[in-house]
Amino acid sequence: MRAEIARLKLELEKAEEERKAQTAEEERKAEEARKAEEERKAEENRKAEEARKAQLSPLDTFKEMLKTTGAGAFVRQVGQSGPTLIIVVSEDWRYAAYQARLEAAYQLWKCWATIRSPDDMNAAFLMILDEYGNNVGGSGWSRGSQISVKKD
C-alpha cells in the first residue's frame, strides 16, 4: 500500500510539474502574442502618422514643427508665397535682443528650408513682418540662408 501511495505521489508530482510547464509555456506564448500585437499597433500608428504628415502641405508641416521650436514663441501668423515663408511676428519681437531675434530668424528659416527644399536649402526664403506689415527681417534676395533682422 505504501508503494502504491508513493507511486501515486510521484504521478501527482509529475502531473503537477507538467501542468506548471504547460502553464509557463502558455504564458510565454501569450506574452509573445501580446508583444507582437503591441508592435503591430505601433507600426500601424507610425504608418498612419507618416501618411498624415505626407498629406500635409509644406506650410502645414512647418506649423507642426513650429510647436517644437523655441522661435515659435514670436510667431503670430504664417503664410506662404511660392518658396517664401511669410511670418508675422508678435510685439515681443521688437523687445527681444538683436542676437535673440537673429537666432530665432535663422531657426525659423532652417525649419522652413528643411521642409520646402531639403536638397537646396538656399532655395527656401523667409520674410518676417511685424504686426503692422513692416519688414523686420528675413532672407537675402539671392540666397535663403542669408538671414538678417533689423537692429532697432
N, CA and C atoms as an extended XYZ file, in Angstrom:
456
Properties=species:S:1:pos:R:3:atomname:S:1:resname:S:1:resid:I:1 pbc="F F F"
N         0.811       -1.181        0.000 N   MET     1
C         0.000        0.000        0.000 CA  MET     1
C         0.866        1.261        0.000 C   MET     1
N         1.941        1.252        0.780 N   ARG     2
C         2.842        2.387        0.801 CA  ARG     2
C         3.487        2.598       -0.557 C   ARG     2
N         3.821        1.540       -1.216 N   ALA     3
C         4.415        1.629       -2.544 CA  ALA     3
C         3.423        2.275       -3.508 C   ALA     3
N         2.158        1.890       -3.374 N   GLU     4
C         1.095        2.438       -4.230 CA  GLU     4
C         0.934        3.937       -3.957 C   GLU     4
N         0.962        4.338       -2.707 N   ILE     5
C         0.833        5.747       -2.326 CA  ILE     5
C         2.035        6.534       -2.856 C   ILE     5
N         3.223        5.976       -2.721 N   ALA     6
C         4.435        6.638       -3.206 CA  ALA     6
C         4.359        6.809       -4.726 C   ALA     6
N         3.879        5.758       -5.436 N   ARG     7
C         3.747        5.833       -6.884 CA  ARG     7
C         2.730        6.904       -7.279 C   ARG     7
N         1.612        6.982       -6.572 N   LEU     8
C         0.594        7.997       -6.853 CA  LEU     8
C         1.126        9.405       -6.573 C   LEU     8
N         1.910        9.543       -5.499 N   LYS     9
C         2.505       10.842       -5.183 CA  LYS     9
C         3.439       11.272       -6.312 C   LYS     9
N         4.238       10.316       -6.795 N   LEU    10
C         5.152       10.617       -7.895 CA  LEU    10
C         4.388       11.034       -9.146 C   LEU    10
N         3.313       10.299       -9.436 N   GLU    11
C         2.487       10.631      -10.595 CA  GLU    11
C         1.861       12.015      -10.433 C   GLU    11
N         1.390       12.320       -9.218 N   LEU    12
C         0.811       13.638       -8.963 CA  LEU    12
C         1.855       14.750       -9.121 C   LEU    12
N         3.045       14.501       -8.571 N   GLU    13
C         4.115       15.492       -8.679 CA  GLU    13
C         4.498       15.707      -10.145 C   GLU    13
N         4.581       14.585      -10.884 N   LYS    14
C         4.929       14.668      -12.293 CA  LYS    14
C         3.843       15.421      -13.070 C   LYS    14
N         2.592       15.114      -12.767 N   ALA    15
C         1.475       15.787      -13.430 CA  ALA    15
C         1.476       17.281      -13.081 C   ALA    15
N         1.780       17.585      -11.829 N   GLU    16
C         1.841       18.979      -11.390 CA  GLU    16
C         2.964       19.726      -12.119 C   GLU    16
N         4.135       19.095      -12.262 N   GLU    17
C         5.260       19.699      -12.979 CA  GLU    17
C         4.904       19.913      -14.442 C   GLU    17
N         4.234       18.931      -15.048 N   GLU    18
C         3.820       19.059      -16.442 CA  GLU    18
C         2.819       20.199      -16.596 C   GLU    18
N         1.895       20.309      -15.634 N   ARG    19
C         0.905       21.380      -15.670 CA  ARG    19
C         1.590       22.739      -15.542 C   ARG    19
N         2.556       22.838      -14.624 N   LYS    20
C         3.291       24.090      -14.451 CA  LYS    20
C         4.077       24.439      -15.715 C   LYS    20
N         4.702       23.439      -16.313 N   ALA    21
C         5.464       23.666      -17.542 CA  ALA    21
C         4.533       24.120      -18.671 C   ALA    21
N         3.368       23.477      -18.747 N   GLN    22
C         2.401       23.829      -19.780 CA  GLN    22
C         1.871       25.250      -19.536 C   GLN    22
N         1.589       25.570      -18.292 N   THR    23
C         1.110       26.906      -17.950 CA  THR    23
C         2.178       27.948      -18.277 C   THR    23
N         3.420       27.665      -17.926 N   ALA    24
C         4.513       28.592      -18.221 CA  ALA    24
C         4.643       28.794      -19.731 C   ALA    24
N         4.527       27.706      -20.485 N   GLU    25
C         4.615       27.793      -21.947 CA  GLU    25
C         3.455       28.617      -22.511 C   GLU    25
N         2.249       28.394      -21.970 N   GLU    26
C         1.089       29.168      -22.423 CA  GLU    26
C         1.259       30.647      -22.092 C   GLU    26
N         1.790       30.931      -20.899 N   GLU    27
C         2.024       32.318      -20.517 CA  GLU    27
C         3.077       32.964      -21.413 C   GLU    27
N         4.125       32.219      -21.748 N   ARG    28
C         5.160       32.730      -22.629 CA  ARG    28
C         4.587       33.042      -24.007 C   ARG    28
N         3.774       32.119      -24.534 N   LYS    29
C         3.154       32.330      -25.845 CA  LYS    29
C         2.196       33.519      -25.805 C   LYS    29
N         1.435       33.640      -24.724 N   ALA    30
C         0.508       34.765      -24.587 CA  ALA    30
C         1.280       36.087      -24.534 C   ALA    30
N         2.401       36.107      -23.827 N   GLU    31
C         3.240       37.306      -23.744 CA  GLU    31
C         3.819       37.650      -25.114 C   GLU    31
N         4.274       36.647      -25.845 N   GLU    32
C         4.788       36.876      -27.200 CA  GLU    32
C         3.693       37.435      -28.105 C   GLU    32
N         2.493       36.872      -27.982 N   ALA    33
C         1.371       37.342      -28.798 CA  ALA    33
C         1.015       38.789      -28.434 C   ALA    33
N         1.052       39.113      -27.143 N   ARG    34
C         0.752       40.473      -26.686 CA  ARG    34
C         1.793       41.459      -27.227 C   ARG    34
N         3.065       41.063      -27.151 N   LYS    35
C         4.126       41.924      -27.665 CA  LYS    35
C         4.009       42.111      -29.173 C   LYS    35
N         3.714       41.028      -29.868 N   ALA    36
C         3.549       41.107      -31.318 CA  ALA    36
C         2.387       42.038      -31.676 C   ALA    36
N         1.303       41.958      -30.911 N   GLU    37
C         0.143       42.829      -31.139 CA  GLU    37
C         0.510       44.291      -30.867 C   GLU    37
N         1.250       44.537      -29.797 N   GLU    38
C         1.692       45.898      -29.486 CA  GLU    38
C         2.582       46.448      -30.602 C   GLU    38
N         3.498       45.619      -31.081 N   GLU    39
C         4.381       46.038      -32.166 CA  GLU    39
C         3.599       46.316      -33.444 C   GLU    39
N         2.611       45.473      -33.721 N   ARG    40
C         1.783       45.670      -34.905 CA  ARG    40
C         1.020       46.992      -34.806 C   ARG    40
N         0.441       47.258      -33.631 N   LYS    41
C        -0.300       48.510      -33.434 CA  LYS    41
C         0.631       49.715      -33.528 C   LYS    41
N         1.823       49.608      -32.947 N   ALA    42
C         2.786       50.706      -33.014 CA  ALA    42
C         3.182       50.975      -34.459 C   ALA    42
N         3.381       49.919      -35.227 N   GLU    43
C         3.728       50.060      -36.640 CA  GLU    43
C         2.578       50.699      -37.420 C   GLU    43
N         1.354       50.283      -37.129 N   GLU    44
C         0.184       50.884      -37.775 CA  GLU    44
C         0.106       52.370      -37.455 C   GLU    44
N         0.310       52.713      -36.181 N   ASN    45
C         0.262       54.117      -35.768 CA  ASN    45
C         1.364       54.931      -36.453 C   ASN    45
N         2.563       54.349      -36.550 N   ARG    46
C         3.670       55.037      -37.200 CA  ARG    46
C         3.344       55.289      -38.674 C   ARG    46
N         2.806       54.258      -39.344 N   LYS    47
C         2.458       54.407      -40.759 CA  LYS    47
C         1.333       55.428      -40.949 C   LYS    47
N         0.368       55.411      -40.045 N   ALA    48
C        -0.729       56.376      -40.124 CA  ALA    48
C        -0.207       57.795      -39.925 C   ALA    48
N         0.719       57.971      -38.992 N   GLU    49
C         1.317       59.289      -38.748 CA  GLU    49
C         2.123       59.738      -39.966 C   GLU    49
N         2.875       58.832      -40.571 N   GLU    50
C         3.642       59.172      -41.779 CA  GLU    50
C         2.704       59.558      -42.919 C   GLU    50
N         1.608       58.813      -43.059 N   ALA    51
C         0.644       59.117      -44.115 CA  ALA    51
C        -0.004       60.476      -43.864 C   ALA    51
N        -0.306       60.768      -42.605 N   ARG    52
C        -0.907       62.058      -42.260 CA  ARG    52
C         0.076       63.191      -42.576 C   ARG    52
N         1.335       62.987      -42.220 N   LYS    53
C         2.343       64.004      -42.490 CA  LYS    53
C         2.567       64.171      -43.983 C   LYS    53
N         2.499       63.067      -44.722 N   ALA    54
C         2.692       63.137      -46.171 CA  ALA    54
C         1.578       63.946      -46.828 C   ALA    54
N         0.409       63.954      -46.216 N   GLN    55
C        -0.723       64.690      -46.767 CA  GLN    55
C        -0.671       66.175      -46.414 C   GLN    55
N         0.154       66.543      -45.446 N   LEU    56
C         0.254       67.941      -45.065 CA  LEU    56
C         1.007       68.738      -46.122 C   LEU    56
N         0.576       69.949      -46.330 N   SER    57
C         1.316       70.838      -47.223 CA  SER    57
C         2.596       71.265      -46.510 C   SER    57
N         3.564       71.805      -47.248 N   PRO    58
C         4.779       72.288      -46.581 CA  PRO    58
C         4.466       73.311      -45.479 C   PRO    58
N         3.480       74.170      -45.732 N   LEU    59
C         3.112       75.181      -44.737 CA  LEU    59
C         2.537       74.530      -43.482 C   LEU    59
N         1.666       73.541      -43.667 N   ASP    60
C         1.096       72.838      -42.513 CA  ASP    60
C         2.170       72.072      -41.750 C   ASP    60
N         3.100       71.481      -42.482 N   THR    61
C         4.215       70.773      -41.843 CA  THR    61
C         5.044       71.752      -41.023 C   THR    61
N         5.282       72.947      -41.578 N   PHE    62
C         6.031       73.966      -40.837 CA  PHE    62
C         5.293       74.350      -39.558 C   PHE    62
N         3.993       74.518      -39.663 N   LYS    63
C         3.203       74.882      -38.474 CA  LYS    63
C         3.309       73.812      -37.394 C   LYS    63
N         3.354       72.543      -37.813 N   GLU    64
C         3.521       71.452      -36.842 CA  GLU    64
C         4.904       71.523      -36.193 C   GLU    64
N         5.931       71.780      -36.999 N   MET    65
C         7.296       71.872      -36.476 CA  MET    65
C         7.462       73.085      -35.561 C   MET    65
N         6.715       74.126      -35.851 N   LEU    66
C         6.801       75.365      -35.086 CA  LEU    66
C         6.483       75.135      -33.608 C   LEU    66
N         5.650       74.159      -33.342 N   LYS    67
C         5.272       73.847      -31.961 CA  LYS    67
C         6.452       73.331      -31.146 C   LYS    67
N         7.469       72.812      -31.825 N   THR    68
C         8.600       72.207      -31.121 CA  THR    68
C         9.824       73.113      -31.055 C   THR    68
N         9.729       74.287      -31.655 N   THR    69
C        10.889       75.178      -31.666 CA  THR    69
C        10.654       76.377      -30.760 C   THR    69
N        11.692       76.825      -30.115 N   GLY    70
C        11.586       77.976      -29.220 CA  GLY    70
C        11.259       79.258      -29.961 C   GLY    70
N        11.674       79.352      -31.215 N   ALA    71
C        11.413       80.550      -32.007 CA  ALA    71
C         9.926       80.728      -32.281 C   ALA    71
N         9.167       79.674      -32.126 N   GLY    72
C         7.724       79.739      -32.357 CA  GLY    72
C         7.010       80.704      -31.434 C   GLY    72
N         7.647       81.073      -30.324 N   ALA    73
C         7.033       81.993      -29.374 CA  ALA    73
C         6.809       83.372      -30.000 C   ALA    73
N         7.619       83.753      -30.973 N   PHE    74
C         7.487       85.052      -31.631 CA  PHE    74
C         6.415       85.057      -32.720 C   PHE    74
N         6.074       83.899      -33.229 N   VAL    75
C         5.229       83.812      -34.425 CA  VAL    75
C         3.766       84.026      -34.087 C   VAL    75
N         3.172       84.946      -34.831 N   ARG    76
C         1.751       85.234      -34.654 CA  ARG    76
C         0.936       84.632      -35.798 C   ARG    76
N         1.491       84.720      -37.020 N   GLN    77
C         0.782       84.247      -38.200 CA  GLN    77
C         1.801       83.756      -39.219 C   GLN    77
N         1.390       82.797      -40.045 N   VAL    78
C         2.289       82.221      -41.045 CA  VAL    78
C         1.557       82.124      -42.379 C   VAL    78
N         2.259       82.454      -43.448 N   GLY    79
C         1.713       82.325      -44.790 CA  GLY    79
C         2.822       81.934      -45.750 C   GLY    79
N         2.445       81.688      -46.993 N   GLN    80
C         3.428       81.251      -47.977 CA  GLN    80
C         3.133       81.902      -49.317 C   GLN    80
N         4.196       82.292      -49.994 N   SER    81
C         4.099       82.790      -51.355 CA  SER    81
C         5.219       82.127      -52.138 C   SER    81
N         4.902       81.056      -52.850 N   GLY    82
C         5.912       80.295      -53.575 CA  GLY    82
C         6.920       79.704      -52.597 C   GLY    82
N         8.222       79.936      -52.850 N   PRO    83
C         9.234       79.364      -51.955 CA  PRO    83
C         9.461       80.199      -50.689 C   PRO    83
N         8.720       81.308      -50.567 N   THR    84
C         8.931       82.225      -49.444 CA  THR    84
C         7.907       81.996      -48.346 C   THR    84
N         8.416       81.818      -47.149 N   LEU    85
C         7.572       81.720      -45.957 CA  LEU    85
C         7.430       83.122      -45.398 C   LEU    85
N         6.205       83.561      -45.188 N   ILE    86
C         5.945       84.890      -44.644 CA  ILE    86
C         5.462       84.713      -43.207 C   ILE    86
N         6.201       85.321      -42.295 N   ILE    87
C         5.884       85.192      -40.875 CA  ILE    87
C         5.560       86.568      -40.318 C   ILE    87
N         4.442       86.668      -39.640 N   VAL    88
C         4.103       87.882      -38.903 CA  VAL    88
C         4.429       87.589      -37.447 C   VAL    88
N         5.285       88.430      -36.876 N   VAL    89
C         5.743       88.199      -35.506 CA  VAL    89
C         4.930       89.044      -34.521 C   VAL    89
N         4.948       88.609      -33.285 N   SER    90
C         4.235       89.314      -32.227 CA  SER    90
C         5.020       90.546      -31.784 C   SER    90
N         4.428       91.317      -30.920 N   GLU    91
C         5.067       92.525      -30.394 CA  GLU    91
C         6.330       92.190      -29.602 C   GLU    91
N         6.394       90.974      -29.060 N   ASP    92
C         7.579       90.554      -28.305 CA  ASP    92
C         8.839       90.627      -29.153 C   ASP    92
N         8.694       90.488      -30.464 N   TRP    93
C         9.841       90.509      -31.368 CA  TRP    93
C        10.638       91.801      -31.202 C   TRP    93
N         9.932       92.920      -31.170 N   ARG    94
C        10.646       94.206      -31.139 CA  ARG    94
C        11.359       94.436      -29.813 C   ARG    94
N        10.933       93.758      -28.745 N   TYR    95
C        11.568       93.933      -27.431 CA  TYR    95
C        12.690       92.923      -27.172 C   TYR    95
N        12.787       91.931      -28.042 N   ALA    96
C        13.840       90.921      -27.873 CA  ALA    96
C        15.190       91.496      -28.316 C   ALA    96
N        16.244       90.985      -27.734 N   ALA    97
C        17.594       91.417      -28.098 CA  ALA    97
C        17.873       91.053      -29.559 C   ALA    97
N        18.728       91.858      -30.194 N   TYR    98
C        19.072       91.639      -31.597 CA  TYR    98
C        19.540       90.204      -31.845 C   TYR    98
N        20.460       89.730      -31.020 N   GLN    99
C        21.009       88.383      -31.225 CA  GLN    99
C        19.920       87.322      -31.093 C   GLN    99
N        19.008       87.494      -30.154 N   ALA   100
C        17.900       86.537      -29.977 CA  ALA   100
C        17.004       86.529      -31.213 C   ALA   100
N        16.738       87.710      -31.777 N   ARG   101
C        15.909       87.792      -32.985 CA  ARG   101
C        16.616       87.153      -34.181 C   ARG   101
N        17.920       87.396      -34.282 N   LEU   102
C        18.683       86.818      -35.386 CA  LEU   102
C        18.703       85.289      -35.292 C   LEU   102
N        18.933       84.779      -34.108 N   GLU   103
C        18.935       83.318      -33.913 CA  GLU   103
C        17.554       82.730      -34.182 C   GLU   103
N        16.498       83.414      -33.726 N   ALA   104
C        15.138       82.929      -33.978 CA  ALA   104
C        14.842       82.920      -35.479 C   ALA   104
N        15.245       83.973      -36.182 N   ALA   105
C        15.015       84.045      -37.622 CA  ALA   105
C        15.736       82.912      -38.338 C   ALA   105
N        16.980       82.670      -37.933 N   TYR   106
C        17.737       81.583      -38.558 CA  TYR   106
C        17.075       80.234      -38.280 C   TYR   106
N        16.626       80.049      -37.055 N   GLN   107
C        15.970       78.789      -36.697 CA  GLN   107
C        14.675       78.602      -37.504 C   GLN   107
N        13.908       79.670      -37.653 N   LEU   108
C        12.678       79.595      -38.449 CA  LEU   108
C        12.998       79.278      -39.907 C   LEU   108
N        14.016       79.940      -40.464 N   TRP   109
C        14.396       79.667      -41.852 CA  TRP   109
C        14.847       78.223      -42.016 C   TRP   109
N        15.666       77.746      -41.073 N   LYS   110
C        16.190       76.383      -41.191 CA  LYS   110
C        15.057       75.354      -41.172 C   LYS   110
N        14.088       75.550      -40.292 N   CYS   111
C        12.915       74.647      -40.277 CA  CYS   111
C        12.204       74.673      -41.628 C   CYS   111
N        11.977       75.885      -42.143 N   TRP   112
C        11.282       76.032      -43.420 CA  TRP   112
C        12.079       75.400      -44.561 C   TRP   112
N        13.379       75.640      -44.579 N   ALA   113
C        14.217       75.130      -45.661 CA  ALA   113
C        14.269       73.608      -45.672 C   ALA   113
N        14.307       72.984      -44.505 N   THR   114
C        14.344       71.513      -44.472 CA  THR   114
C        13.038       70.914      -44.968 C   THR   114
N        11.954       71.670      -44.860 N   ILE   115
C        10.658       71.187      -45.351 CA  ILE   115
C        10.483       71.524      -46.832 C   ILE   115
N        10.712       72.775      -47.175 N   ARG   116
C        10.414       73.279      -48.520 CA  ARG   116
C        11.379       72.763      -49.589 C   ARG   116
N        12.670       72.786      -49.301 N   SER   117
C        13.650       72.346      -50.302 CA  SER   117
C        14.880       71.767      -49.611 C   SER   117
N        14.754       70.572      -49.053 N   PRO   118
C        15.867       69.983      -48.308 CA  PRO   118
C        17.120       69.724      -49.157 C   PRO   118
N        16.962       69.566      -50.464 N   ASP   119
C        18.115       69.313      -51.333 CA  ASP   119
C        18.852       70.598      -51.713 C   ASP   119
N        18.159       71.723      -51.682 N   ASP   120
C        18.766       73.023      -51.982 CA  ASP   120
C        18.178       74.040      -51.016 C   ASP   120
N        18.696       74.049      -49.806 N   MET   121
C        18.106       74.864      -48.751 CA  MET   121
C        18.132       76.358      -49.072 C   MET   121
N        19.073       76.806      -49.905 N   ASN   122
C        19.117       78.224      -50.271 CA  ASN   122
C        17.957       78.639      -51.164 C   ASN   122
N        17.182       77.672      -51.639 N   ALA   123
C        16.020       77.979      -52.474 CA  ALA   123
C        14.782       78.276      -51.632 C   ALA   123
N        14.885       78.168      -50.320 N   ALA   124
C        13.766       78.479      -49.415 CA  ALA   124
C        14.034       79.841      -48.785 C   ALA   124
N        13.063       80.722      -48.880 N   PHE   125
C        13.239       82.091      -48.402 CA  PHE   125
C        12.290       82.392      -47.245 C   PHE   125
N        12.659       83.420      -46.490 N   LEU   126
C        11.903       83.809      -45.300 CA  LEU   126
C        11.687       85.317      -45.320 C   LEU   126
N        10.463       85.750      -45.034 N   MET   127
C        10.155       87.168      -44.884 CA  MET   127
C         9.485       87.333      -43.527 C   MET   127
N        10.034       88.212      -42.710 N   ILE   128
C         9.480       88.430      -41.371 CA  ILE   128
C         8.892       89.838      -41.325 C   ILE   128
N         7.619       89.908      -40.962 N   LEU   129
C         6.903       91.179      -40.869 CA  LEU   129
C         6.436       91.393      -39.442 C   LEU   129
N         6.362       92.671      -39.034 N   ASP   130
C         5.766       92.944      -37.725 CA  ASP   130
C         4.253       93.007      -37.886 C   ASP   130
N         3.550       93.277      -36.808 N   GLU   131
C         2.082       93.254      -36.860 CA  GLU   131
C         1.502       94.373      -37.726 C   GLU   131
N         2.339       95.368      -38.104 N   TYR   132
C         1.890       96.463      -38.971 CA  TYR   132
C         2.268       96.246      -40.429 C   TYR   132
N         2.891       95.110      -40.735 N   GLY   133
C         3.273       94.805      -42.110 CA  GLY   133
C         4.650       95.313      -42.498 C   GLY   133
N         5.400       95.847      -41.541 N   ASN   134
C         6.754       96.321      -41.823 CA  ASN   134
C         7.717       95.147      -41.869 C   ASN   134
N         8.616       95.181      -42.847 N   ASN   135
C         9.618       94.121      -42.960 CA  ASN   135
C        10.641       94.308      -41.840 C   ASN   135
N        10.787       93.286      -40.994 N   VAL   136
C        11.721       93.365      -39.865 CA  VAL   136
C        12.809       92.304      -39.952 C   VAL   136
N        12.838       91.561      -41.050 N   GLY   137
C        13.881       90.565      -41.208 CA  GLY   137
C        13.539       89.555      -42.273 C   GLY   137
N        14.492       88.623      -42.485 N   GLY   138
C        14.256       87.556      -43.443 CA  GLY   138
C        15.500       87.195      -44.222 C   GLY   138
N        15.277       86.550      -45.362 N   SER   139
C        16.361       86.074      -46.214 CA  SER   139
C        16.842       87.167      -47.153 C   SER   139
N        18.079       86.980      -47.633 N   GLY   140
C        18.590       87.843      -48.691 CA  GLY   140
C        17.874       87.513      -49.998 C   GLY   140
N        18.042       88.362      -51.009 N   TRP   141
C        17.312       88.146      -52.258 CA  TRP   141
C        17.885       87.026      -53.105 C   TRP   141
N        19.185       86.686      -52.896 N   SER   142
C        19.790       85.668      -53.748 CA  SER   142
C        19.913       84.301      -53.085 C   SER   142
N        20.040       84.287      -51.767 N   ARG   143
C        20.202       83.015      -51.049 CA  ARG   143
C        19.330       83.033      -49.802 C   ARG   143
N        18.585       81.959      -49.625 N   GLY   144
C        17.705       81.866      -48.465 CA  GLY   144
C        18.443       81.890      -47.138 C   GLY   144
N        19.667       81.402      -47.134 N   SER   145
C        20.412       81.309      -45.879 CA  SER   145
C        21.005       82.635      -45.424 C   SER   145
N        20.924       83.676      -46.235 N   GLN   146
C        21.418       84.999      -45.837 CA  GLN   146
C        20.364       85.679      -44.971 C   GLN   146
N        20.330       85.310      -43.707 N   ILE   147
C        19.306       85.793      -42.795 CA  ILE   147
C        19.769       87.079      -42.125 C   ILE   147
N        18.862       88.045      -42.059 N   SER   148
C        19.163       89.283      -41.333 CA  SER   148
C        17.888       89.756      -40.643 C   SER   148
N        18.076       90.544      -39.614 N   VAL   149
C        16.945       91.183      -38.921 CA  VAL   149
C        17.329       92.635      -38.667 C   VAL   149
N        16.330       93.492      -38.567 N   LYS   150
C        16.609       94.900      -38.279 CA  LYS   150
C        17.183       95.034      -36.877 C   LYS   150
N        18.125       95.960      -36.744 N   LYS   151
C        18.796       96.126      -35.450 CA  LYS   151
C        17.984       96.940      -34.463 C   LYS   151
N        17.070       97.755      -34.915 N   ASP   152
C        16.328       98.614      -33.978 CA  ASP   152
C        15.178       97.938      -33.338 C   ASP   152
